[in-house]
């Protein structure tokens, strides 16, 4: 993974982390049907953070492969956060 791709991945993760933290503060307001989706997304978040951390600790070449897979999960998590946020409006 080149420096630009790594920078973009870090930016995406930072934005998702901020949105996650904001939504976490509002979880007490979530309806029960959203709690299930929230819990599923939290599992994906944990897996994503673990993969990114392992990729960073290993060779940058391996991070390229993880970066592609991580982007898919990032998009999935971002979509779920949007659905949750839209439901809370």
Secondary structure, DSSP 8 states (H G I E B T S, - for coil): --HHHHHHHHHHHHHHHHHHHHHHHTGGG--HHHHHHHHHHHHHHHHHHHHHHHHHHS-HHHHHHHHHHHHHHHHHHHHHHHHHHHHH-
